Amino acid sequence: MVARRLTRHRTAFPPNLDELVDGGTRGFDPLTRGQDTLFVVRHGSSLRAYLNSCPHWPGSPMAWRKDAYLTADGRHIACSGHGARFDIDTGLCVHGPCLGESLHALETQVDEVGNVLVEIDNPGDHQIVGNVTSGT
């Protein structure tokens, strides 16, 4: 998955996402803001990435604790501050104060050696987020 940066600083990412199992989530801070600015969700064989910001209150972090972005049953992404629930595959709000709005999805790719890239902002300026085991 590709990470386009909003800054020109090189930042260190976790070495890999090998332990991100189906239904697992992990947040990252590629913008070095002191909190996770994006998160990745593994849903079946696919990976989705979103900015860590609720559309109801832009800039509000989603997780209620580190890497806790899903509802207890694992069926939706949840905003801990507003109770909103979002479809994992589309980011569309299906319950809560921002019903019908969507999380900001980020383009994701896995390269030939398993590096996960998340595209954030500047075209052509990507960062490796980590490695992911395909599970296939």
NORDA-V178942 format. One record per residue. N is the residue number from 0. RES is the residue in three letters. SS is DSSP state (@ for helix, = for strand, . for the rest). PHI is phi in whole degrees, -180 to 180 (NA if undefined). NEAR is the number of other C-alpha atoms within 8 Angstrom. Layout:
# NORDA-V178942
N & RES & SS & PHI & NEAR
N & RES & SS & PHI & NEAR
This chain:
# NORDA-V178942
0 & MET & . & NA & 14
1 & VAL & = & -102 & 16
2 & ALA & . & -118 & 15
3 & ARG & . & -83 & 14
4 & ARG & . & -97 & 14
5 & LEU & . & -89 & 8
6 & THR & . & -120 & 5
7 & ARG & . & -99 & 5
8 & HIS & . & -83 & 5
9 & ARG & . & -81 & 4
10 & THR & . & -124 & 7
11 & ALA & . & -89 & 5
12 & PHE & . & -111 & 10
13 & PRO & . & -55 & 7
14 & PRO & . & -63 & 7
15 & ASN & . & -164 & 9
16 & LEU & . & -118 & 11
17 & ASP & . & -56 & 8
18 & GLU & . & -92 & 5
19 & LEU & . & -81 & 11
20 & VAL & . & -84 & 7
21 & ASP & . & -53 & 8
22 & GLY & . & 87 & 10
23 & GLY & . & -87 & 9
24 & THR & = & -134 & 13
25 & ARG & = & -151 & 11
26 & GLY & = & -97 & 12
27 & PHE & = & -138 & 11
28 & ASP & . & -125 & 12
29 & PRO & . & -68 & 12
30 & LEU & . & -93 & 10
31 & THR & . & 49 & 7
32 & ARG & . & -99 & 7
33 & GLY & . & 88 & 5
34 & GLN & . & -149 & 7
35 & ASP & . & -63 & 12
36 & THR & . & -101 & 14
37 & LEU & = & -148 & 12
38 & PHE & = & -141 & 14
39 & VAL & = & -118 & 11
40 & VAL & = & -121 & 12
41 & ARG & = & -95 & 14
42 & HIS & = & -130 & 12
43 & GLY & . & 67 & 6
44 & SER & . & -92 & 9
45 & SER & = & -106 & 6
46 & LEU & = & -120 & 9
47 & ARG & = & -124 & 13
48 & ALA & = & -131 & 13
49 & TYR & = & -139 & 12
50 & LEU & = & -66 & 11
51 & ASN & . & -86 & 13
52 & SER & . & -155 & 13
53 & CYS & . & -77 & 12
54 & PRO & . & -65 & 9
55 & HIS & . & -69 & 7
56 & TRP & . & -141 & 7
57 & PRO & . & -50 & 7
58 & GLY & . & 96 & 7
59 & SER & . & -73 & 9
60 & PRO & . & -66 & 11
61 & MET & . & -87 & 12
62 & ALA & . & -73 & 12
63 & TRP & . & -87 & 9
64 & ARG & . & -155 & 5
65 & LYS & . & -49 & 7
66 & ASP & . & 65 & 9
67 & ALA & . & -105 & 9
68 & TYR & . & -104 & 11
69 & LEU & = & -107 & 12
70 & THR & . & -66 & 10
71 & ALA & . & -58 & 5
72 & ASP & . & -86 & 6
73 & GLY & . & 75 & 8
74 & ARG & . & -89 & 9
75 & HIS & = & -142 & 11
76 & ILE & = & -79 & 13
77 & ALA & = & -125 & 13
78 & CYS & . & -96 & 14
79 & SER & . & -70 & 9
80 & GLY & . & -81 & 8
81 & HIS & . & -124 & 8
82 & GLY & . & 77 & 10
83 & ALA & . & -68 & 14
84 & ARG & = & -123 & 13
85 & PHE & = & -127 & 15
86 & ASP & = & -64 & 12
87 & ILE & . & -63 & 12
88 & ASP & . & -74 & 6
89 & THR & . & -113 & 8
90 & GLY & . & 80 & 13
91 & LEU & = & -71 & 12
92 & CYS & = & -73 & 15
93 & VAL & = & -110 & 10
94 & HIS & = & -161 & 10
95 & GLY & . & 120 & 10
96 & PRO & . & -69 & 8
97 & CYS & . & -114 & 10
98 & LEU & . & -47 & 10
99 & GLY & . & 90 & 7
100 & GLU & . & -86 & 8
101 & SER & = & -131 & 10
102 & LEU & . & -67 & 13
103 & HIS & . & -83 & 8
104 & ALA & = & -76 & 10
105 & LEU & = & -117 & 11
106 & GLU & . & -65 & 10
107 & THR & = & -126 & 13
108 & GLN & = & -147 & 9
109 & VAL & = & -122 & 12
110 & ASP & . & -81 & 9
111 & GLU & . & -63 & 5
112 & VAL & . & -108 & 6
113 & GLY & . & 91 & 10
114 & ASN & = & -68 & 14
115 & VAL & = & -96 & 16
116 & LEU & = & -121 & 16
117 & VAL & = & -125 & 17
118 & GLU & . & -87 & 15
119 & ILE & . & -104 & 12
120 & ASP & . & -148 & 8
121 & ASN & . & -83 & 9
122 & PRO & . & -53 & 7
123 & GLY & . & 82 & 5
124 & ASP & . & -117 & 8
125 & HIS & . & -107 & 14
126 & GLN & . & -131 & 11
127 & ILE & = & -78 & 12
128 & VAL & = & -86 & 16
129 & GLY & = & 173 & 12
130 & ASN & = & -106 & 12
131 & VAL & . & -135 & 13
132 & THR & . & -82 & 7
133 & SER & . & -68 & 6
134 & GLY & . & 76 & 4
135 & THR & . & -114 & 3
